[in-house]
C-alpha cells in the first residue's frame, strides 16, 4: 500500500477538519451578523428614544401655542404680532435644546425664523439633528408648515448622558462647511475615520475612540456613503468594542452623515472562544479518526501481506503468484508482449534437512530468498511455489532474456556461502509464453525444463522447447 496508508488518513482527516471549519465558521458569521443587526436596532432605538423626548416637547408646544387665535394671525399675515407671541413662548422651548422654530409657507419658503444660532435663512442642507414638522391650518385652509430642530450636539449629549456607550455625529465635510459658513457652528473637527467626514463636537467617555478610528479607517471607508447602517467588532488588546454606524438624512432625504455608537461588547469574546473550542475539537476528532483509519489500513495491509506472502521467506506465496500470473498473461496477450517464467528448486535439499535438521533447512530457504530479491528486477515477480521450489515471472522478457536472468541467479547461489551448510546449488527451468497458451500449460513447460535440468546433472539452466 506504501504511501496510501499515510495519504488516505491524512486526506480524510483534513477533509473532515475543513468541513468542520467551514460549518463552525458559518456559525460564527451568523452569530456575528446577529450581533451587528442587534447593534443597529439598539442604536436606532436609542436615537429614536432621544428624538421622541424632544417630539413630546414640540407636540406640547404645537398644541398649546398654535391655537386658533395664533393661526388666525398667521392667516392674516400679522408677522410682528406672531413674532412677539412666539418669541416669548420660544424662550422656554430653546432652554430644552430645541434651537429653531421656522414657519414655512405653501412654497416651503420661511415666513418666520426663530433661532438660538445665527440662522437667517432656511436651508435643509445644513439643518440640525432631530427635526419635526407640523401642518398649519386655519378653518381647514392649509397655511404651510411649522418646523422645529435640535442641534446634533444636544442630541449627542443626551445620548451620552442617558446610555452607557459613546455616541458621535459624523457629518459629511460639505455639510459641516455649509453649517460653518452659515454661522450655525463656530468650528468643525476633522474625523480620523475619513477626510470626507467631520465632527461638530466630540464627547468621549472611557472608550479609546481616536485609537479605534485610526485602525478602522481602511475598513470603514468602503462603507461610508452607502446610506446603509453597518457595524464592526474591534479587538483592542482583549477588549472588544462594537462600532455601529446609522445613516442620518436631511428633510430632502439626502445623506448628511452618520450617528456612530461605540460600545463595549462582552458577547463576541464568548462567540470567538466557542469557535476556537469547536475548531480544536474538530481538529482532535479528525486527527483521531485519521489515526483509526491509519491503524485500520495498516491492519488491512498486514492482513493482505500475510494472505499473499510466504511467512518463512518473505516472498509471495503460491496463491498470489497464480493471481499475478493470470493478470500478466492477459496483459501479454492483449499487447502482444513477451512473458517468461522461471521455475527452480534447491539441489539435494532433503539431504540438507536430514543432515543439519529442518531449522538449518529453513535458514537456507530464507537466505536463498534474499539472493533472489537482490538479483531480480523490480518488474519481476518472485514467489515460493512450495517446499524448496520457487518461481519467477518476468514480464517484457523473451526466452533469451529469461535464460540470462536464470543463469545470473544460478551463479549467485553457487558463489554464495550459506551459513552452516556452505555451498548450495539450484536447478532452473525457463519457458516463454506462447500465443493462446493456458496458464497451466505455461507452468508445465517450465516445470518440464526444470526436470530436464535435474536429469542433466543439476546446477544448470534448461529452456523449454
N, C-alpha and C positions, 0 to 999 in steps of 0.2 A: 504493500500500500504506500510505503515511502512517505512523502510529504503530505499526502492526503490526510493522514491521521492527525496532522497538526493544522492544515489549512481548513479542513471541513469544520472542526470545532471552533476555530477562530472566526471563520466566516459566519457561522450560525450565532455565536456569542455577540459578534459585532452587529449583526443584523438585528438581533433581539434588543441589544442596547440602544441602537439607533431608533428603533420603533418606540421603545420606552421613552427615549429622549424627546422624540417628536410629540408623543402623546402628552408628556408632562410639560413640554414647552408650550403646547397649545393651551393646556390647562392654566399655565402661568399667565399667558397672554390674555385669556378670558377673564381671569381674576383682575389683572391689571386694568383691562377695559372697564370692568365693573367699578373699580376704584376711580377711574377717570370720569365715568358717567356720573357717579355719585358726587364727585368733587364739583363737577359742573352744576349739578342740580342744587347742591348746598350753596354754592357761590351765588347762583341766580336767585335762590330763595332768600338768602341774606340781603342781597341788594334790593329785592322786592320788598322785604320787610322794612328796610330803611325808607324806601320810596313810599310805602304805604303809610308810614308815620307822618311824612310830610303831606301826603294826599289828604289825610284826615284833617290837617290844619287848613289846607286850601279849600277842602269841602266846606268846613265850618265857615271860613271867611266868605266864600262864594255865596252860600245860602243865607248868611247873616247880613252881609253888607249889600249885596246886589239885589235889593228888594225892588218892588215895583216903582217906588219913587226915584231911586237912583237910575233905573233902567229908562224911566221917562226923561230924565235929564240927559242921558246919553242919546236917546232918540231925538231930542230937540237940540242936540249938539251944544249943550251948555258945558263946555270943556273946563272953564275956570272953576265953576261950582263943583263939578265932578272931581277935578283935581284936588280941590280943597278938602272935600269929604274923604277921598281916598288917601291923601297924604296923612291925615290924622289916624285913619284906621290902619294904614300900612305899616306905621311905626311898630305896632305890636307884632306884626307878621314878620318883619325882617329881623326882629330880635330872635326869631326861631330859625334863622338862616335862609329864609326864603327871600332872595335878594332882588327879584324882578317881578313886577306886575305890569303887564302890557295889554292894552285893549287894541284889538285889530279890527279893521273894517271888513266889509264884504270881500274886498280885493286882497285881503291879507296885509294891508299897509297899516302901520301903527298910528293910532289916533291919540294915544296917551301912553307915556312910558314913565314908570316909577322904578328907580333902580338905586341900589346902595353903592354901585360902582360907577364908572364913567360912561355907561352905555347911553348913547344918544340916538342910535338907530336900531332897528330890528333886523337882525341878520341871523337866520337859523344855522349858518355855517360855523358861527363861533358862540353858540349858546352854551349854557352851563349844563350841569349834570341832569338830575331828575327834572322832568318837565311835565307840566299839567295844563291841559286846555279844556275850557268850559264854553258852552254856547251862550250867547247873549240874545235874549228875545224880549220884545215888548209887545203885548197883546197879539201874540202869535206871529209877530213880524221879526224876522231874523235880522239882527243888527251887526253881528260879527262874532268874534271870539275873545275870550279872556285867557291870557297866558301867564303862568307862573313858572319860575325856575329856581333851582337850588344850585349853588356852586359845587363843582366837583370836590373842592377842598372840604366843604362842610359834610357832604355825603361820605367822603373818605374818613373824616374824623369820627363820624358816628359809627361807621363800620368797625373801625379800630377800637372804639370805646366799648361797643356792645359785645363784639365777638373776640375770641382769643387769638385770632390769626392777624396777619398783617395784610392790609389792603392798600393798593396804589392804583391811581388812574394813570394809564399810559396813553397819552394823546398823540395823534399824528402831528408831525412837525408843522405842516401848513395850518392846521387848526390852532396850534399853540401860537404861531406867529400872527395869525389873524386876531386872536384874543389879545395878544400883546400890543399890536398896532392900534386896536380899538380902545385900549386903555382899561380893559376889563381886569387884567392882571398886570403886576409890576415886573415879573420876571418868569422865565421858564428854565427848567433844569434838564440838560441832555440826559437821555437814558443810556446806560451801558449795555442795554439789550440790543438796541439798533440806533443807528444815526438818524433814522427817519422818524423816531418817536421821542417825545419829551414828557417830563413831569412838570406839573404846576406846583406841586408841594410833595414833600416826602416825609411821611410819619412812619418810623420803623420801630418795632418792638425788639424782642430778643432774637430775631431771625436774621442771619447774615445775608440780607437781600443783595447787597452790592457784590459780594463774593459769588453768590449763586448765579446772578445775572451774567457775570463775566464768563462763567463756564457753560451757561445755557445759550449763549449768544448765537453760536452757529446752528444749534438745534432749533431754536425758536424762529430764526429768520425766515425759514421756508413756510412757516405757518401764518406769520403776521400778514394782514391784509386780505386773508381768505374769507373774512367775515363769518367765521365759524368758531365756536368755543373749542378749546383744546387744553390738555393737561400733560404734565411731565412729573416723573419721580426723579429726585436728585439725591444722591448719597454723598453726604459731606462727612467723611471720616466716621461712618457708622450711624450718623444722624440722618434720617430720611425726611425729605421735605417734598410736599406736594404743591406744585405751582400750577394754578388754573387761570386761564385767560377767557374772559367773557366779552364779546364784542359790544360796543356802545355806539348807537346811531343817533343822528340828529332828527329833527322833525321831517326832513325830506328823505329819511331812510338811508342816508349816506353814512358810511362808517367814519367815525371821528376818533376812535381809539379803543382801548380795552380796559376793563376792570381786572386787575391782577390780584389774585389771592395767594399768599404764601402761608402754608400751614404745615406743622409738624405731623408726620404720619407714623403711626405705630402698627399699621396693618401690613404694609408692604414687607417689612422685615420677616413677618411670620410667613407670608407667601413665598418669599425668597428662601427662607430656611426649609420650608416644606418641599420646595422644588429641588433643592440640593440633596435633601434627605431621600426623596424619591429617586433622584438620579443616582445616588450612591447605592441605594437598594437595588435599582435596576442593573447597575454595573455588577454588583455582587451576585445577583441571581443569574445574570447572563454568563458571568465567569464560572459560576458553579455548574450551570447547565453545560457550558463548554467543556468543563473538566469531566463531567459524567459522560458526555459524548466521546471525549478523547479516550476515557477508560473503556467505554463500550467498544469503540472502533479498535482499540488495542487488543481487547479480548477477542473480537471478531477476527482480527488479523492473526492473533495467536492460534485461534481455533482453526483458521484456514491453513496456517502454516503446518500445524500438527496433522491436519487431514490430508495435506499434499506432500508432506516431507517424511523421508525415512529418518527415524529418530536417531539411529546409530551414526549414519554418515553425514546427515545434513543435506543430502541430495534429494531431489524429488522422488516420490515413490511411483510404483507401477501404475496406480490409478490415475495420477496426474499426468504421467507420461502418455498414457493412452488417450487422454483428453487433448493434449497438445498435438499428438500425432495426427488425430483426426483433423484438427484445425489447419495444421501445416500442409497436410496432403491436399485439402480443399483449396488452400491458397496457391500451392504449387501448380495444381491443375488449372485453376482459374486464370493465373497469369503466365502459365507455361514456363515456370521457373524450376531449376534443378533442386532436388531434395535428396539427401543421403542419410544413411543410418549405419551406425557402428555398434556392434554387439561384441562384448568381450567378457572374459572371466579370468580368475586367478589360476595359474597352473598349480596343480597338486595342492589345492587349498585344504583338502581333507587331511593331508599329511601334516600340515601346519597345526591344525586343530588337535590331531592325535598326539603330536609331539610336544607341543607347547601349551595346549589347552585352549578352550574357547575364548577365554579372556584375551589372550595374545592374538588369537584369530580376529577378534573384534577390533583390536588396535590396528591390525594390518588393514582391515577394511576401511577404517577411519583415515589412516594415512594415505591409502590409495585414493580416497575421495578428495583429499586435499591436493594430491598430484593432478587429478582430473580437473579440478577447479582452476588450477594455475595454468593449465596447458590448453584449455579450450577458449573459444571466442565468446564475447558477450551474447552474441546471437545464437550460439549453440545451446542445446538443452540436454543436460545430463541427469540420469536417474539410476537408482538401484533397481534392477529388474527382479532380483530375488537371490538370496544366499550370497554367493561370491560373484554373481553375474551383474553386469552393468550395461547401460545403453547410452548412446549419444546421438541426438538428432541434429543434423547440420543443414539448416536452410540455406538456399542460394549457393549450394556446394555440389559440384558434379562428382563423379566417381573418382576421378584422379585427385581432386582436392580432398575428398574424404579419406582416400588411401594415405595421402601425405599426413593428414591430421592423425590417423591411426598409428602410423609409423612413428610420428613425433611422440605420441603418448606411450607407445611400447618402449621406446628408448628411454624416456623419462623414468618409467617404472624400473626398467632394467638397471639403470645407473643410480637409482636411489638406494640408500642403505636404510633398511627398515629396522626399527628397534627390536632387539631380541632375536629375530629370525634372520636378519641380514638381507640376503638377496631374494627378490621376488620377481617373477615374470608373469606376463599376461599373454593370452592369445586373442586375436581380434578378427572379426568378420565384417566386411563392408559391402553395402549394397546401395544402388541408386534407384529411386522410384521410377518405375516405368509407366507410360501412359495407360490410364484406365486400370492401374493395379490397385487391388484392395489392400487395406492396412495389414490384414493377417498374412497375405501373400508376401508383402514387403518384408515383414518381420521374419517369415520362414526363410526367405532367400538369404537374409543377413545371417540368420542362425545357421544355415547350411554352410555358409562361408566360414563361420566360426568353427564348426565341426571339422571342416576341411583343414583349418589351421592346426587343430589339435591332432588330426590324423597325420599331418605333415611334420610333426615333431614339436609342436608348441612354441611359445615365444616368437610368434610370427604373425603377419597380416595376410589374410586371404580375401580376394574380391569375388563377389557373387557374379556369376555369368548370366 
